[in-house]
């Protein structure tokens, strides 16, 4: 007897759902708890997981169709099992709202509680908060509340049982908690502008075994969606590459690094790039802008997003009004944001409102790149690795010198900027970096 | 420690305050030789004389107005309104005069006035002898509103009210006057106006109540503990204004579920404010709907006993609501 995959109830008042992407095809093997289809309501997108292991025998509801909760979406069973024929299956699809009887039998209670997405969407605030705090997938917990709802007590009992309880997180006020979980996820305003760089000093997380299909994390999906939208559907990308002599900056940093450290701030090169970019943006407002169909919106603030690599992807916390901050102010904020990003402790405010993005791909050794624009911004500056190179000093009689050099790759939206305007902007950054006063 | 009824504790508080402070006096309908319609002042006329325990005309406006005037010149009046239902002729005096003086004069003048009034249903009093009026006054800044539920608190809080420099409305659950008994120490003590009290510890649901409903909530909590193994925490608010938000919120953070019980009409009753505060200030701790169990939204507590029972929250109804919340 095949097991039915049904449209779950995604919330108390939700009576229908839309089938998003099928993550499995007919005939694919599925294992229990494995996501097999995405389901969307006007509020959330969620994955329906297999309530049993077996083979996905038949898909009845195609992508993009909206059906009432309880509708049979697919059947899981043994490869040789008989399934209702095509005609009956088409009835469901054709009518959209056809009762599940058309395929097999009347709608049943939601699938096994362990795999029920409904439980995830119907969580109370305290459960959502605690689940986020302890990084628990609530749908894995057997609920004892009304309709199998996971209660605070269920969660506490689960914590006691599970190994998660070995290292309980102290109760933090909500504003100090990482923004994660269905209810409190960070808005998708600023996903990754570049493919996730590997840390030079840190190997990427181990992939699965060859042949495995690794399910996409929500962050991965958001990054993917954003990349495609930005590069393929929104902005014609052009990248221009400049090089800058970092001698002045290196000298300044060497002179002030210890002083900053005594005051608790790690003075990184990133701070100089942010500072120079912010000043250049102020002088080139067209770069600090957003393309709209009815005109070019010049942003009133210079808020620089700083791409930070995480194990599971990227996040872009924002340094607000960077043009009004001192180098120390920028360094402090950059340190803080990067640390909190890696600790998963950014608040939604931290990642919103960026008007320009800086990606420091040089940390993984890359020299130059062609970053993808973080929509709806106009440009993104990629900073390569600072390397000592032999350069010809033409203004000093073609002398040869060893200088710390860096490539700056500026990708811009060609709808907004032409090559010359873009180059003036990057040239400004180069001028600021090369002319950095030792004071 | 002697055991007193709630009304005996009220009387004892007034007796001791009359003895302690010569500026304290009592006025109200039949408070003198008759000793009050509920006998709250019985014996005090004989003990302190007609100048300190003063029968008033049948005019609530003037009882309160006299109280305010006397308070402004340094007296500490205890004005008795025979039933809270009768307080409305004095409403203007209370919310527009007594409540505003301290604020209006930038602290130069104050009205150390206590208004005592028996409130609430359950005694077959019908429409005009059963009302709960606390929400009207709790809404007006400048007034303190106190509702005790035990003899100990009644005595200690009433003494604090008499000594308070500003107007205090002291509503007494009349059904509990002789029903509720408790130990009251013979020696001098007061209970401060302000703090609520967790009167029963539990982890499943918090029941917020005051006055008679607190008495019922205790019974209900006991019932669900014995019959269902549900551990309900009970908070006796005691002082409605100023509200002890700290205690209220702390208990909610512990249980995540709140049942607010009051016998006033449900719509815009005092408990609505508790519910609003919890959802506003402790949202992340919520593990179920914040529920109110209150009187029906009909004009008055019915006279017929069957109808009165239907109207009023009871220990059984409270227990039922606790069970529902615990299961949520």
Interface residues (C-beta under 8 A of the other chain):
Chain A: X124 X125 X126 X127 X129 X145 X146 X149 X151 X152 X153 X174
Chain B: X204 X256 X283 X284 X285 X286 X287 X288 X327 X328
